[in-house]
Amino acid sequence: MAAFAILLLLFVAGVYVVALYNQLVLVKHNVAKAWANIDVLLKQRNDEIPKLIEVCRAYSAFESALLARLAAARAAAAAALAGADAGEIGVAEARLRSGFAQVVALAEAYPDLKANAQFRALQQRISGLEAAIADRREFYNESVRINNVTVERFPTSVLAGWFAFRPAELLEFRDV
């Protein structure tokens, strides 16, 4: 009878460990999925920015410094995205957003540019992507929070340490 109780206890403990491990795998993959959603949107937005720069160049040749800064910010954001470092991406994205805001302000100074259908379409597309990025970033950060709480909570933290599950980094767009 004692042997049966010990075997039953070991079985229950084994099932519990497997359940904890599966929970760690689930939250890790949720973070990866959330990151993939952001990655796609950031790449789409980065693909639209050169088109916007070209439309603006036609109207404001003497504003080339602003457009050059926007192009450089886009390149830095693309490089940070390729490195998949949330901290670097946050800084690069903040610079890119600032540059985009300056381009929108530039359009205010040029009524012909503001009225240009291609500029308006690109501005709306990029603004839509910005809204989607903000939404996906919120989802990603919530997935990271769940992952980090799961990885740090006892007794899951012991299992996480054994199998090298690590906390993930929040994606924050800091002002520059």
TORMI-558628 format. One line per field, with one value per atom (N, C-alpha, C, O): residue in three letters; atom name; x, y, z negated. Coordinates in steps of 0.02 Angstrom, whole numbers, plus 50000, padded with zeros to 5 digits. Layout:
! residues N
type: (ALA	...) .
atom: (CA	...) .
east: (X	...) .
north: (Y	...) .
up: (Z	...) .
***
This chain:
! residues 176
type: (MET	MET	MET	MET	ALA	ALA	ALA	ALA	ALA	ALA	ALA	ALA	PHE	PHE	PHE	PHE	ALA	ALA	ALA	ALA	ILE	ILE	ILE	ILE	LEU	LEU	LEU	LEU	LEU	LEU	LEU	LEU	LEU	LEU	LEU	LEU	LEU	LEU	LEU	LEU	PHE	PHE	PHE	PHE	VAL	VAL	VAL	VAL	ALA	ALA	ALA	ALA	GLY	GLY	GLY	GLY	VAL	VAL	VAL	VAL	TYR	TYR	TYR	TYR	VAL	VAL	VAL	VAL	VAL	VAL	VAL	VAL	ALA	ALA	ALA	ALA	LEU	LEU	LEU	LEU	TYR	TYR	TYR	TYR	ASN	ASN	ASN	ASN	GLN	GLN	GLN	GLN	LEU	LEU	LEU	LEU	VAL	VAL	VAL	VAL	LEU	LEU	LEU	LEU	VAL	VAL	VAL	VAL	LYS	LYS	LYS	LYS	HIS	HIS	HIS	HIS	ASN	ASN	ASN	ASN	VAL	VAL	VAL	VAL	ALA	ALA	ALA	ALA	LYS	LYS	LYS	LYS	ALA	ALA	ALA	ALA	TRP	TRP	TRP	TRP	ALA	ALA	ALA	ALA	ASN	ASN	ASN	ASN	ILE	ILE	ILE	ILE	ASP	ASP	ASP	ASP	VAL	VAL	VAL	VAL	LEU	LEU	LEU	LEU	LEU	LEU	LEU	LEU	LYS	LYS	LYS	LYS	GLN	GLN	GLN	GLN	ARG	ARG	ARG	ARG	ASN	ASN	ASN	ASN	ASP	ASP	ASP	ASP	GLU	GLU	GLU	GLU	ILE	ILE	ILE	ILE	PRO	PRO	PRO	PRO	LYS	LYS	LYS	LYS	LEU	LEU	LEU	LEU	ILE	ILE	ILE	ILE	GLU	GLU	GLU	GLU	VAL	VAL	VAL	VAL	CYS	CYS	CYS	CYS	ARG	ARG	ARG	ARG	ALA	ALA	ALA	ALA	TYR	TYR	TYR	TYR	SER	SER	SER	SER	ALA	ALA	ALA	ALA	PHE	PHE	PHE	PHE	GLU	GLU	GLU	GLU	SER	SER	SER	SER	ALA	ALA	ALA	ALA	LEU	LEU	LEU	LEU	LEU	LEU	LEU	LEU	ALA	ALA	ALA	ALA	ARG	ARG	ARG	ARG	LEU	LEU	LEU	LEU	ALA	ALA	ALA	ALA	ALA	ALA	ALA	ALA	ALA	ALA	ALA	ALA	ARG	ARG	ARG	ARG	ALA	ALA	ALA	ALA	ALA	ALA	ALA	ALA	ALA	ALA	ALA	ALA	ALA	ALA	ALA	ALA	ALA	ALA	ALA	ALA	ALA	ALA	ALA	ALA	LEU	LEU	LEU	LEU	ALA	ALA	ALA	ALA	GLY	GLY	GLY	GLY	ALA	ALA	ALA	ALA	ASP	ASP	ASP	ASP	ALA	ALA	ALA	ALA	GLY	GLY	GLY	GLY	GLU	GLU	GLU	GLU	ILE	ILE	ILE	ILE	GLY	GLY	GLY	GLY	VAL	VAL	VAL	VAL	ALA	ALA	ALA	ALA	GLU	GLU	GLU	GLU	ALA	ALA	ALA	ALA	ARG	ARG	ARG	ARG	LEU	LEU	LEU	LEU	ARG	ARG	ARG	ARG	SER	SER	SER	SER	GLY	GLY	GLY	GLY	PHE	PHE	PHE	PHE	ALA	ALA	ALA	ALA	GLN	GLN	GLN	GLN	VAL	VAL	VAL	VAL	VAL	VAL	VAL	VAL	ALA	ALA	ALA	ALA	LEU	LEU	LEU	LEU	ALA	ALA	ALA	ALA	GLU	GLU	GLU	GLU	ALA	ALA	ALA	ALA	TYR	TYR	TYR	TYR	PRO	PRO	PRO	PRO	ASP	ASP	ASP	ASP	LEU	LEU	LEU	LEU	LYS	LYS	LYS	LYS	ALA	ALA	ALA	ALA	ASN	ASN	ASN	ASN	ALA	ALA	ALA	ALA	GLN	GLN	GLN	GLN	PHE	PHE	PHE	PHE	ARG	ARG	ARG	ARG	ALA	ALA	ALA	ALA	LEU	LEU	LEU	LEU	GLN	GLN	GLN	GLN	GLN	GLN	GLN	GLN	ARG	ARG	ARG	ARG	ILE	ILE	ILE	ILE	SER	SER	SER	SER	GLY	GLY	GLY	GLY	LEU	LEU	LEU	LEU	GLU	GLU	GLU	GLU	ALA	ALA	ALA	ALA	ALA	ALA	ALA	ALA	ILE	ILE	ILE	ILE	ALA	ALA	ALA	ALA	ASP	ASP	ASP	ASP	ARG	ARG	ARG	ARG	ARG	ARG	ARG	ARG	GLU	GLU	GLU	GLU	PHE	PHE	PHE	PHE	TYR	TYR	TYR	TYR	ASN	ASN	ASN	ASN	GLU	GLU	GLU	GLU	SER	SER	SER	SER	VAL	VAL	VAL	VAL	ARG	ARG	ARG	ARG	ILE	ILE	ILE	ILE	ASN	ASN	ASN	ASN	ASN	ASN	ASN	ASN	VAL	VAL	VAL	VAL	THR	THR	THR	THR	VAL	VAL	VAL	VAL	GLU	GLU	GLU	GLU	ARG	ARG	ARG	ARG	PHE	PHE	PHE	PHE	PRO	PRO	PRO	PRO	THR	THR	THR	THR	SER	SER	SER	SER	VAL	VAL	VAL	VAL	LEU	LEU	LEU	LEU	ALA	ALA	ALA	ALA	GLY	GLY	GLY	GLY	TRP	TRP	TRP	TRP	PHE	PHE	PHE	PHE	ALA	ALA	ALA	ALA	PHE	PHE	PHE	PHE	ARG	ARG	ARG	ARG	PRO	PRO	PRO	PRO	ALA	ALA	ALA	ALA	GLU	GLU	GLU	GLU	LEU	LEU	LEU	LEU	LEU	LEU	LEU	LEU	GLU	GLU	GLU	GLU	PHE	PHE	PHE	PHE	ARG	ARG	ARG	ARG	ASP	ASP	ASP	ASP	VAL	VAL	VAL	VAL) .
atom: (N	CA	C	O	N	CA	C	O	N	CA	C	O	N	CA	C	O	N	CA	C	O	N	CA	C	O	N	CA	C	O	N	CA	C	O	N	CA	C	O	N	CA	C	O	N	CA	C	O	N	CA	C	O	N	CA	C	O	N	CA	C	O	N	CA	C	O	N	CA	C	O	N	CA	C	O	N	CA	C	O	N	CA	C	O	N	CA	C	O	N	CA	C	O	N	CA	C	O	N	CA	C	O	N	CA	C	O	N	CA	C	O	N	CA	C	O	N	CA	C	O	N	CA	C	O	N	CA	C	O	N	CA	C	O	N	CA	C	O	N	CA	C	O	N	CA	C	O	N	CA	C	O	N	CA	C	O	N	CA	C	O	N	CA	C	O	N	CA	C	O	N	CA	C	O	N	CA	C	O	N	CA	C	O	N	CA	C	O	N	CA	C	O	N	CA	C	O	N	CA	C	O	N	CA	C	O	N	CA	C	O	N	CA	C	O	N	CA	C	O	N	CA	C	O	N	CA	C	O	N	CA	C	O	N	CA	C	O	N	CA	C	O	N	CA	C	O	N	CA	C	O	N	CA	C	O	N	CA	C	O	N	CA	C	O	N	CA	C	O	N	CA	C	O	N	CA	C	O	N	CA	C	O	N	CA	C	O	N	CA	C	O	N	CA	C	O	N	CA	C	O	N	CA	C	O	N	CA	C	O	N	CA	C	O	N	CA	C	O	N	CA	C	O	N	CA	C	O	N	CA	C	O	N	CA	C	O	N	CA	C	O	N	CA	C	O	N	CA	C	O	N	CA	C	O	N	CA	C	O	N	CA	C	O	N	CA	C	O	N	CA	C	O	N	CA	C	O	N	CA	C	O	N	CA	C	O	N	CA	C	O	N	CA	C	O	N	CA	C	O	N	CA	C	O	N	CA	C	O	N	CA	C	O	N	CA	C	O	N	CA	C	O	N	CA	C	O	N	CA	C	O	N	CA	C	O	N	CA	C	O	N	CA	C	O	N	CA	C	O	N	CA	C	O	N	CA	C	O	N	CA	C	O	N	CA	C	O	N	CA	C	O	N	CA	C	O	N	CA	C	O	N	CA	C	O	N	CA	C	O	N	CA	C	O	N	CA	C	O	N	CA	C	O	N	CA	C	O	N	CA	C	O	N	CA	C	O	N	CA	C	O	N	CA	C	O	N	CA	C	O	N	CA	C	O	N	CA	C	O	N	CA	C	O	N	CA	C	O	N	CA	C	O	N	CA	C	O	N	CA	C	O	N	CA	C	O	N	CA	C	O	N	CA	C	O	N	CA	C	O	N	CA	C	O	N	CA	C	O	N	CA	C	O	N	CA	C	O	N	CA	C	O	N	CA	C	O	N	CA	C	O	N	CA	C	O	N	CA	C	O	N	CA	C	O	N	CA	C	O	N	CA	C	O	N	CA	C	O	N	CA	C	O	N	CA	C	O	N	CA	C	O	N	CA	C	O	N	CA	C	O	N	CA	C	O	N	CA	C	O	N	CA	C	O	N	CA	C	O	N	CA	C	O	N	CA	C	O	N	CA	C	O	N	CA	C	O	N	CA	C	O	N	CA	C	O	N	CA	C	O	N	CA	C	O	N	CA	C	O	N	CA	C	O	N	CA	C	O	N	CA	C	O	N	CA	C	O	N	CA	C	O	N	CA	C	O	N	CA	C	O	N	CA	C	O	N	CA	C	O	N	CA	C	O	N	CA	C	O	N	CA	C	O	N	CA	C	O	N	CA	C	O	N	CA	C	O	N	CA	C	O) .
east: (50041	50000	50043	50028	50097	50142	50176	50186	50195	50227	50180	50200	50116	50066	50059	50054	50057	50051	50111	50104	50171	50232	50230	50247	50210	50204	50152	50163	50097	50045	50070	50057	50106	50135	50186	50186	50229	50277	50242	50264	50189	50151	50121	50126	50090	50059	50113	50102	50170	50225	50250	50264	50255	50277	50228	50248	50164	50112	50116	50109	50128	50133	50193	50187	50250	50310	50299	50319	50267	50253	50205	50214	50156	50109	50145	50132	50189	50228	50272	50276	50305	50349	50308	50328	50250	50208	50184	50177	50171	50151	50208	50197	50270	50327	50336	50350	50327	50332	50278	50291	50218	50162	50175	50166	50196	50207	50266	50266	50317	50375	50353	50373	50312	50289	50239	50235	50201	50156	50197	50177	50252	50296	50324	50326	50346	50374	50321	50337	50261	50207	50190	50181	50188	50174	50230	50217	50292	50348	50343	50357	50324	50318	50266	50276	50211	50160	50189	50175	50227	50258	50309	50312	50349	50401	50372	50399	50317	50285	50262	50274	50230	50205	50262	50257	50314	50371	50404	50423	50410	50439	50394	50418	50329	50282	50288	50291	50289	50295	50362	50364	50416	50481	50483	50521	50444	50441	50403	50416	50358	50319	50356	50343	50402	50435	50475	50472	50514	50549	50502	50519	50444	50394	50372	50365	50360	50340	50396	50382	50457	50514	50517	50528	50508	50511	50456	50468	50396	50341	50358	50346	50385	50401	50459	50458	50507	50565	50542	50570	50493	50469	50441	50443	50417	50386	50433	50422	50483	50523	50597	50625	50626	50696	50741	50791	50724	50768	50758	50794	50711	50701	50737	50717	50790	50824	50854	50860	50875	50904	50853	50869	50791	50738	50727	50721	50723	50711	50770	50761	50830	50890	50888	50906	50867	50861	50809	50819	50754	50702	50728	50715	50765	50793	50843	50845	50885	50933	50898	50919	50844	50806	50774	50772	50750	50721	50774	50761	50834	50889	50908	50921	50911	50928	50874	50890	50811	50756	50758	50746	50774	50779	50837	50830	50893	50950	50934	50952	50901	50882	50833	50836	50787	50738	50772	50753	50822	50859	50895	50903	50917	50950	50902	50924	50838	50785	50800	50783	50831	50844	50790	50789	50747	50690	50713	50680	50767	50792	50814	50795	50854	50876	50817	50815	50771	50713	50672	50648	50664	50627	50656	50620	50722	50756	50750	50733	50764	50762	50691	50682	50642	50573	50551	50513	50575	50558	50586	50553	50648	50677	50638	50627	50618	50581	50513	50492	50479	50414	50422	50380	50475	50488	50499	50473	50538	50549	50486	50475	50444	50380	50336	50301	50336	50296	50321	50281	50387	50414	50394	50382	50389	50368	50295	50276	50254	50184	50179	50138	50222	50223	50246	50222	50293	50317	50259	50253	50217	50160	50113	50081	50109	50067	50094	50056	50160	50191	50186	50196	50169	50164	50094	50082	50048	49979	49973	49930	50017	50015	50033	50002	50083	50102	50046	50030	50017	49963	49904	49869	49893	49836	49853	49809	49917	49938	49907	49914	49874	49838	49886	49871	49944	49992	50019	50026	50033	50056	50003	50017	49941	49886	49877	49867	49882	49873	49930	49918	49991	50048	50043	50058	50023	50015	49962	49972	49906	49854	49877	49863	49914	49940	49988	49983	50033	50082	50047	50064	49999	49961	49923	49920	49894	49860	49908	49891	49967	50018	50041	50052	50047	50066	50014	50033	49951	49898	49902	49894	49914	49919	49981	49979	50036	50097	50084	50105	50050	50035	49992	50004	49944	49901	49942	49935	49982	50023	50077	50094	50103	50152	50121	50152	50059	50023	50014	50024	49995	49987	50053	50056	50107	50173	50194	50216	50187	50207	50167	50193	50103	50063	50088	50090	50106	50133	50200	50213	50241	50304	50291	50325	50242	50226	50205	50228	50162	50140	50199	50206	50242	50301	50346	50367	50360	50405	50378	50415	50313	50283	50287	50302	50273	50275	50346	50356	50395	50465	50490	50532	50467	50492	50453	50476	50394	50351	50374	50391	50374	50391	50331	50275	50337	50396	50418	50466	50382	50399	50469	50502	50491	50558	50613	50664	50603	50652	50657	50711	50600	50597	50623	50658	50606	50629	50706	50737	50734	50807	50839	50891	50810	50837	50836	50883	50783	50775	50789	50772	50822	50845	50789	50799	50732	50680	50698	50711	50698	50720	50664	50620	50668	50621	50634	50690	50583	50589	50589	50571	50610	50615	50553	50532	50526	50469	50492	50551	50446	50460	50431	50370	50476	50456	50485	50544	50444	50467	50479	50433	50543	50562	50567	50587	50550	50558	50631	50672	50648	50718	50726	50782) .
north: (49941	50000	50063	50111	50063	50121	50131	50188	50077	50082	50113	50154	50094	50123	50198	50237	50218	50289	50328	50385	50300	50333	50340	50392	50286	50288	50339	50376	50342	50390	50462	50506	50473	50538	50558	50615	50511	50525	50540	50584	50503	50515	50585	50621	50604	50670	50724	50775	50715	50763	50768	50823	50713	50712	50750	50788	50738	50773	50848	50888	50866	50937	50970	51025	50936	50963	50970	51021	50922	50926	50984	51020	50994	51049	51117	51162	51123	51185	51197	51253	51145	51151	51173	51218	51142	51160	51232	51266	51256	51325	51372	51423	51355	51395	51397	51449	51340	51338	51381	51417	51377	51415	51490	51526	51515	51587	51610	51666	51568	51585	51592	51639	51547	51550	51607	51634	51625	51682	51747	51790	51753	51811	51812	51864	51755	51751	51768	51803	51745	51761	51835	51866	51864	51935	51976	52027	51954	51989	51984	52033	51927	51918	51966	51993	51977	52025	52096	52131	52116	52182	52187	52237	52135	52133	52145	52184	52112	52120	52192	52221	52221	52289	52340	52387	52331	52377	52374	52425	52315	52308	52339	52372	52330	52362	52438	52471	52465	52537	52562	52614	52525	52545	52543	52581	52500	52497	52557	52575	52586	52643	52709	52755	52714	52778	52803	52863	52762	52788	52818	52866	52789	52816	52885	52931	52893	52957	53009	53066	52989	53035	53058	53118	53013	53033	53082	53130	53071	53117	53186	53237	53187	53251	53286	53348	53249	53279	53319	53372	53296	53331	53400	53445	53409	53471	53517	53577	53488	53529	53511	53482	53528	53512	53542	53511	53601	53632	53604	53624	53559	53527	53460	53415	53454	53390	53366	53305	53411	53390	53351	53299	53375	53339	53270	53221	53267	53203	53156	53096	53184	53142	53113	53055	53154	53129	53073	53024	53082	53031	52967	52912	52973	52914	52880	52818	52919	52891	52857	52803	52888	52857	52792	52744	52790	52729	52674	52616	52692	52644	52617	52557	52662	52641	52595	52546	52610	52568	52500	52449	52498	52434	52393	52332	52425	52389	52362	52306	52403	52380	52322	52275	52326	52273	52208	52154	52214	52155	52122	52061	52164	52138	52111	52077	52126	52103	52119	52080	52176	52199	52251	52305	52234	52277	52346	52396	52351	52415	52460	52518	52432	52470	52489	52544	52443	52457	52514	52557	52515	52568	52637	52684	52643	52707	52726	52782	52678	52692	52710	52755	52675	52690	52759	52793	52779	52846	52899	52949	52890	52937	52938	52991	52879	52874	52909	52945	52898	52930	53006	53043	53030	53101	53129	53182	53094	53115	53116	53161	53066	53063	53121	53151	53139	53196	53260	53304	53266	53326	53329	53383	53271	53270	53291	53327	53269	53289	53365	53398	53392	53464	53500	53554	53469	53497	53502	53551	53452	53452	53511	53538	53529	53587	53651	53696	53654	53714	53717	53769	53660	53656	53633	53573	53678	53659	53612	53568	53622	53577	53506	53458	53500	53433	53402	53344	53443	53419	53394	53347	53427	53408	53351	53324	53333	53280	53213	53192	53181	53118	53063	53025	53060	53007	53018	52971	53081	53097	53078	53047	53099	53083	53008	52984	52971	52898	52867	52824	52890	52863	52883	52843	52945	52968	52926	52906	52913	52872	52801	52771	52773	52705	52700	52654	52748	52747	52759	52728	52804	52817	52754	52738	52719	52656	52603	52567	52600	52553	52573	52530	52638	52661	52639	52616	52646	52624	52548	52525	52511	52438	52419	52372	52455	52442	52455	52415	52510	52525	52469	52449	52445	52390	52327	52294	52309	52248	52254	52205	52315	52325	52314	52285	52337	52325	52250	52225	52214	52141	52107	52062	52129	52101	52113	52067	52174	52190	52151	52132	52139	52097	52025	51992	52000	51933	51927	51877	51980	51982	51982	51947	52022	52024	51956	51934	51922	51855	51807	51768	51810	51768	51781	51734	51844	51861	51841	51817	51850	51829	51753	51727	51718	51645	51620	51575	51650	51629	51644	51607	51697	51718	51690	51694	51662	51638	51569	51526	51559	51495	51449	51472	51387	51345	51343	51309	51380	51380	51407	51386	51453	51483	51430	51435	51379	51325	51288	51276	51269	51234	51278	51254	51343	51390	51393	51396	51394	51395	51332	51336	51275	51212	51209	51183	51236	51231	51296	51304	51343	51406	51449	51481	51450	51498	51564	51566	51618	51683	51735	51729	51787	51843	51877	51875	51906	51942	52017	52039	52057	52129	52163	52148	52210	52250	52293	52311	52308	52352	52421	52430	52468	52536	52584	52580	52630	52682	52744	52779	52757	52813	52877	52875	52932	52996	53012	52997	53043	53062	53137	53162) .
up: (50000	50000	50000	50035	49961	49958	50025	50047	50058	50124	50174	50215	50171	50216	50204	50251	50141	50123	50148	50172	50143	50167	50242	50270	50276	50350	50372	50420	50337	50353	50343	50384	50289	50274	50328	50350	50348	50401	50468	50505	50482	50543	50543	50593	50488	50482	50488	50522	50456	50461	50532	50556	50567	50637	50682	50725	50671	50711	50697	50743	50634	50616	50650	50676	50650	50682	50758	50787	50789	50860	50874	50923	50832	50841	50835	50875	50786	50779	50840	50865	50863	50922	50983	51020	50993	51050	51045	51096	50984	50975	50995	51027	50976	50996	51072	51100	51104	51177	51209	51256	51183	51210	51206	51256	51148	51142	51184	51210	51190	51233	51305	51340	51329	51398	51409	51465	51359	51365	51374	51413	51338	51347	51418	51450	51442	51510	51562	51611	51553	51600	51599	51651	51540	51534	51566	51598	51558	51589	51665	51700	51691	51764	51792	51847	51756	51778	51783	51832	51734	51735	51791	51827	51798	51849	51919	51958	51934	52000	52010	52063	51960	51967	51972	52012	51933	51937	52006	52034	52033	52100	52153	52199	52147	52194	52191	52243	52130	52122	52150	52183	52137	52163	52239	52270	52269	52343	52372	52429	52333	52357	52352	52390	52305	52292	52352	52366	52387	52446	52499	52532	52506	52553	52531	52571	52466	52438	52448	52466	52437	52446	52519	52531	52566	52636	52655	52692	52630	52644	52614	52647	52555	52523	52559	52564	52582	52618	52678	52693	52712	52771	52754	52796	52693	52674	52633	52630	52604	52557	52562	52516	52617	52628	52575	52556	52549	52500	52429	52384	52420	52355	52352	52315	52390	52397	52331	52321	52287	52223	52182	52153	52181	52145	52175	52139	52241	52274	52265	52260	52264	52252	52182	52171	52132	52063	52059	52023	52094	52094	52126	52101	52181	52214	52168	52164	52133	52086	52028	52005	52004	51948	51971	51933	52033	52060	52064	52046	52088	52093	52024	52016	51975	51907	51879	51845	51893	51869	51902	51870	51967	52002	51974	51966	51960	51932	51862	51845	51822	51755	51759	51720	51807	51816	51837	51814	51879	51900	51841	51839	51793	51734	51681	51635	51688	51642	51569	51525	51556	51488	51471	51499	51424	51408	51385	51400	51348	51325	51382	51386	51428	51486	51531	51558	51539	51581	51551	51588	51486	51454	51467	51483	51462	51475	51548	51565	51593	51665	51687	51729	51661	51679	51655	51689	51597	51572	51619	51633	51643	51690	51756	51785	51778	51840	51834	51879	51779	51768	51766	51792	51734	51732	51802	51819	51842	51912	51952	51992	51942	51979	51958	52000	51894	51871	51903	51920	51913	51946	52019	52046	52051	52121	52127	52173	52080	52080	52069	52101	52025	52015	52079	52095	52114	52177	52227	52264	52228	52274	52259	52304	52196	52178	52209	52227	52217	52246	52322	52352	52352	52425	52444	52448	52455	52470	52530	52532	52581	52639	52619	52643	52575	52552	52511	52518	52467	52424	52466	52447	52523	52567	52614	52646	52618	52664	52644	52586	52690	52675	52654	52608	52686	52668	52597	52559	52579	52512	52461	52410	52475	52428	52419	52363	52474	52470	52428	52386	52441	52402	52329	52285	52316	52247	52211	52154	52245	52214	52203	52151	52251	52245	52185	52145	52181	52126	52060	52010	52058	51996	51975	51916	52023	52008	51980	51934	52010	51985	51916	51874	51903	51835	51783	51729	51800	51754	51743	51686	51796	51789	51749	51709	51759	51720	51647	51604	51630	51560	51529	51472	51567	51543	51532	51480	51581	51575	51521	51489	51512	51459	51391	51347	51383	51320	51309	51253	51362	51356	51341	51299	51374	51362	51289	51256	51266	51197	51146	51093	51160	51115	51117	51065	51175	51181	51143	51110	51147	51111	51036	50998	51015	50943	50917	50864	50954	50934	50933	50886	50984	50987	50926	50892	50912	50857	50789	50747	50779	50716	50709	50656	50763	50762	50748	50708	50781	50773	50702	50676	50672	50607	50548	50491	50560	50506	50483	50523	50417	50387	50390	50376	50407	50418	50492	50510	50534	50605	50617	50665	50575	50584	50580	50613	50539	50533	50600	50626	50626	50690	50746	50791	50744	50796	50795	50847	50736	50731	50759	50793	50746	50771	50847	50878	50877	50950	50986	51045	50953	50983	51012	51064	50981	51000	50967	50907	51005	50980	50987	51030	50945	50954	51022	51047	51049	51113	51098	51044	51148	51139	51169	51225	51131	51155	51214	51219	51258	51314	51298	51296	51286	51268	51319	51336	51343	51389	51347	51329	51333	51291	51332	51391	51301	51335	51342	51298	51399	51410	51412	51422) .
***
